[in-house]
Amino acid sequence: MADLPIPELPDDVRMVVADMDGTLLTPQGDVPDGFWPLLDRMRERGITFVPASGRQYYTLEALFARSPEGISYIAENGNLVVHDGQFHPGKLLDAGLADEVVLASREAAHHRDLGLVVCGVQGGYAERTDPTFIDEFSKYYHRLTTLDDLLTVDDDILKVAIFDADGAADSARDVYSAFADRCQVVVSGPKWIDLMAPGIDKGVGLRMLQDDLNITPAQTVVFGDYLNDLQMLDGADWSFAMADAHPDVLNRARYQAPANADQGVVAVLAALLGDG
């Protein structure tokens, strides 16, 4: 902590937004025990807490089921905002394009260990049912339906998420860059890629919530660690990269929080709320 002084934050902070994996959640994927009393303090002070993630809404909702009151959500990398129980989808991915991604992935799976989730408003859909992939998918997709054929998905499609067990950066370049002229190809984790409609990111979801709640960037605190957090960090005057974040995130954020394994979000929030 001595090497990472926490800035003196303003008294009128009204929104705290945190990425999940690699940021707020422990390396085991849990909400830290020390976060829950801070969530209560935020409510007492009229501060809206917002989990922001590439995960689906239903997974985020389950993570915070212990204390759900007043939480808003930025899910699916900004393509679904949930506020006051109301769903606000962003731009849907063209169903024909989603089918093309499925077919290209089947071809690439001959030489890469790939698994897909077609992410709809009502839930996620997958073909692979082997335990390794189901275990990985279930971390992020609480509502997941397995289908014999992903070309039969009947839902409004928010994105296609690809898990590459061999590493996302290579397949993003070698397989999915072919779709970059029609959709965004976002490396959202070391082994995850999201294909979404153009113009969608976590920053878009953040601005929607700020507008709805009449909250300014100067009243917003954001935490992130990976490339899909960059635009969201730009939407807050008080932007924090985790100490172990991707180098581009460290360069983009205005401030640095202790590492994820050191519960850096909890440490900064404790200082913000006068508990540190």
FENDA-V686896 format. One record per residue. N is the residue number from 1. RES is the residue in three letters. PHI is phi in whole degrees, -180 to 180 (NA if undefined). Layout:
n->N res->RES phi->PHI
n->N res->RES phi->PHI
This chain:
n->1 res->MET phi->NA
n->2 res->ALA phi->-64
n->3 res->ASP phi->-83
n->4 res->LEU phi->-127
n->5 res->PRO phi->-63
n->6 res->ILE phi->-92
n->7 res->PRO phi->-66
n->8 res->GLU phi->-77
n->9 res->LEU phi->-90
n->10 res->PRO phi->-71
n->11 res->ASP phi->-76
n->12 res->ASP phi->-103
n->13 res->VAL phi->-58
n->14 res->ARG phi->-125
n->15 res->MET phi->-146
n->16 res->VAL phi->-123
n->17 res->VAL phi->-121
n->18 res->ALA phi->-133
n->19 res->ASP phi->-60
n->20 res->MET phi->-98
n->21 res->ASP phi->-70
n->22 res->GLY phi->82
n->23 res->THR phi->-126
n->24 res->LEU phi->-79
n->25 res->LEU phi->-67
n->26 res->THR phi->-66
n->27 res->PRO phi->-57
n->28 res->GLN phi->-86
n->29 res->GLY phi->89
n->30 res->ASP phi->-108
n->31 res->VAL phi->-72
n->32 res->PRO phi->-61
n->33 res->ASP phi->-56
n->34 res->GLY phi->-71
n->35 res->PHE phi->-78
n->36 res->TRP phi->-62
n->37 res->PRO phi->-64
n->38 res->LEU phi->-70
n->39 res->LEU phi->-63
n->40 res->ASP phi->-62
n->41 res->ARG phi->-64
n->42 res->MET phi->-62
n->43 res->ARG phi->-60
n->44 res->GLU phi->-60
n->45 res->ARG phi->-96
n->46 res->GLY phi->74
n->47 res->ILE phi->-97
n->48 res->THR phi->-81
n->49 res->PHE phi->-99
n->50 res->VAL phi->-132
n->51 res->PRO phi->-70
n->52 res->ALA phi->-130
n->53 res->SER phi->-157
n->54 res->GLY phi->-77
n->55 res->ARG phi->-65
n->56 res->GLN phi->-76
n->57 res->TYR phi->-57
n->58 res->TYR phi->-65
n->59 res->THR phi->-72
n->60 res->LEU phi->-63
n->61 res->GLU phi->-58
n->62 res->ALA phi->-67
n->63 res->LEU phi->-61
n->64 res->PHE phi->-109
n->65 res->ALA phi->-63
n->66 res->ARG phi->-63
n->67 res->SER phi->-155
n->68 res->PRO phi->-88
n->69 res->GLU phi->-62
n->70 res->GLY phi->76
n->71 res->ILE phi->-83
n->72 res->SER phi->-104
n->73 res->TYR phi->-134
n->74 res->ILE phi->-115
n->75 res->ALA phi->-112
n->76 res->GLU phi->53
n->77 res->ASN phi->56
n->78 res->GLY phi->97
n->79 res->ASN phi->-88
n->80 res->LEU phi->-146
n->81 res->VAL phi->-109
n->82 res->VAL phi->-122
n->83 res->HIS phi->-140
n->84 res->ASP phi->54
n->85 res->GLY phi->76
n->86 res->GLN phi->-99
n->87 res->PHE phi->-90
n->88 res->HIS phi->-128
n->89 res->PRO phi->-67
n->90 res->GLY phi->-86
n->91 res->LYS phi->-93
n->92 res->LEU phi->-75
n->93 res->LEU phi->-84
n->94 res->ASP phi->-56
n->95 res->ALA phi->-63
n->96 res->GLY phi->-64
n->97 res->LEU phi->-66
n->98 res->ALA phi->-59
n->99 res->ASP phi->-62
n->100 res->GLU phi->-62
n->101 res->VAL phi->-65
n->102 res->VAL phi->-61
n->103 res->LEU phi->-66
n->104 res->ALA phi->-64
n->105 res->SER phi->-70
n->106 res->ARG phi->-61
n->107 res->GLU phi->-68
n->108 res->ALA phi->-67
n->109 res->ALA phi->-67
n->110 res->HIS phi->-68
n->111 res->HIS phi->-131
n->112 res->ARG phi->-136
n->113 res->ASP phi->-91
n->114 res->LEU phi->-109
n->115 res->GLY phi->-140
n->116 res->LEU phi->-117
n->117 res->VAL phi->-125
n->118 res->VAL phi->-85
n->119 res->CYS phi->-100
n->120 res->GLY phi->-109
n->121 res->VAL phi->-63
n->122 res->GLN phi->-89
n->123 res->GLY phi->157
n->124 res->GLY phi->-105
n->125 res->TYR phi->-136
n->126 res->ALA phi->-139
n->127 res->GLU phi->-98
n->128 res->ARG phi->-71
n->129 res->THR phi->-123
n->130 res->ASP phi->-69
n->131 res->PRO phi->-56
n->132 res->THR phi->-60
n->133 res->PHE phi->-77
n->134 res->ILE phi->-62
n->135 res->ASP phi->-62
n->136 res->GLU phi->-69
n->137 res->PHE phi->-62
n->138 res->SER phi->-68
n->139 res->LYS phi->-64
n->140 res->TYR phi->-113
n->141 res->TYR phi->-128
n->142 res->HIS phi->-66
n->143 res->ARG phi->-107
n->144 res->LEU phi->-132
n->145 res->THR phi->-114
n->146 res->THR phi->-93
n->147 res->LEU phi->-125
n->148 res->ASP phi->-70
n->149 res->ASP phi->-147
n->150 res->LEU phi->-68
n->151 res->LEU phi->-73
n->152 res->THR phi->-103
n->153 res->VAL phi->-58
n->154 res->ASP phi->-119
n->155 res->ASP phi->-164
n->156 res->ASP phi->-74
n->157 res->ILE phi->-95
n->158 res->LEU phi->-88
n->159 res->LYS phi->-168
n->160 res->VAL phi->-115
n->161 res->ALA phi->-106
n->162 res->ILE phi->-117
n->163 res->PHE phi->-101
n->164 res->ASP phi->-114
n->165 res->ALA phi->-64
n->166 res->ASP phi->-90
n->167 res->GLY phi->119
n->168 res->ALA phi->-74
n->169 res->ALA phi->-61
n->170 res->ASP phi->-67
n->171 res->SER phi->-72
n->172 res->ALA phi->-59
n->173 res->ARG phi->-79
n->174 res->ASP phi->-86
n->175 res->VAL phi->-112
n->176 res->TYR phi->-95
n->177 res->SER phi->-63
n->178 res->ALA phi->-63
n->179 res->PHE phi->-102
n->180 res->ALA phi->-68
n->181 res->ASP phi->-81
n->182 res->ARG phi->-122
n->183 res->CYS phi->-156
n->184 res->GLN phi->-82
n->185 res->VAL phi->-114
n->186 res->VAL phi->-113
n->187 res->VAL phi->-81
n->188 res->SER phi->-100
n->189 res->GLY phi->-174
n->190 res->PRO phi->-56
n->191 res->LYS phi->-125
n->192 res->TRP phi->-125
n->193 res->ILE phi->-129
n->194 res->ASP phi->-117
n->195 res->LEU phi->-108
n->196 res->MET phi->-134
n->197 res->ALA phi->-62
n->198 res->PRO phi->-60
n->199 res->GLY phi->81
n->200 res->ILE phi->-115
n->201 res->ASP phi->-163
n->202 res->LYS phi->-63
n->203 res->GLY phi->-64
n->204 res->VAL phi->-63
n->205 res->GLY phi->-62
n->206 res->LEU phi->-63
n->207 res->ARG phi->-63
n->208 res->MET phi->-60
n->209 res->LEU phi->-67
n->210 res->GLN phi->-60
n->211 res->ASP phi->-65
n->212 res->ASP phi->-63
n->213 res->LEU phi->-100
n->214 res->ASN phi->57
n->215 res->ILE phi->-115
n->216 res->THR phi->-94
n->217 res->PRO phi->-57
n->218 res->ALA phi->-68
n->219 res->GLN phi->-105
n->220 res->THR phi->-121
n->221 res->VAL phi->-113
n->222 res->VAL phi->-131
n->223 res->PHE phi->-121
n->224 res->GLY phi->-157
n->225 res->ASP phi->-141
n->226 res->TYR phi->-131
n->227 res->LEU phi->-60
n->228 res->ASN phi->-75
n->229 res->ASP phi->-99
n->230 res->LEU phi->-59
n->231 res->GLN phi->-67
n->232 res->MET phi->-67
n->233 res->LEU phi->-61
n->234 res->ASP phi->-66
n->235 res->GLY phi->-89
n->236 res->ALA phi->-135
n->237 res->ASP phi->-67
n->238 res->TRP phi->-108
n->239 res->SER phi->-102
n->240 res->PHE phi->-120
n->241 res->ALA phi->-97
n->242 res->MET phi->-66
n->243 res->ALA phi->-59
n->244 res->ASP phi->-103
n->245 res->ALA phi->-73
n->246 res->HIS phi->-57
n->247 res->PRO phi->-54
n->248 res->ASP phi->-66
n->249 res->VAL phi->-72
n->250 res->LEU phi->-60
n->251 res->ASN phi->-73
n->252 res->ARG phi->-86
n->253 res->ALA phi->-71
n->254 res->ARG phi->-80
n->255 res->TYR phi->-136
n->256 res->GLN phi->-125
n->257 res->ALA phi->-102
n->258 res->PRO phi->-56
n->259 res->ALA phi->-62
n->260 res->ASN phi->-56
n->261 res->ALA phi->-66
n->262 res->ASP phi->-95
n->263 res->GLN phi->56
n->264 res->GLY phi->-61
n->265 res->VAL phi->-63
n->266 res->VAL phi->-60
n->267 res->ALA phi->-63
n->268 res->VAL phi->-69
n->269 res->LEU phi->-66
n->270 res->ALA phi->-61
n->271 res->ALA phi->-68
n->272 res->LEU phi->-59
n->273 res->LEU phi->-92
n->274 res->GLY phi->80
n->275 res->ASP phi->-107
n->276 res->GLY phi->-100
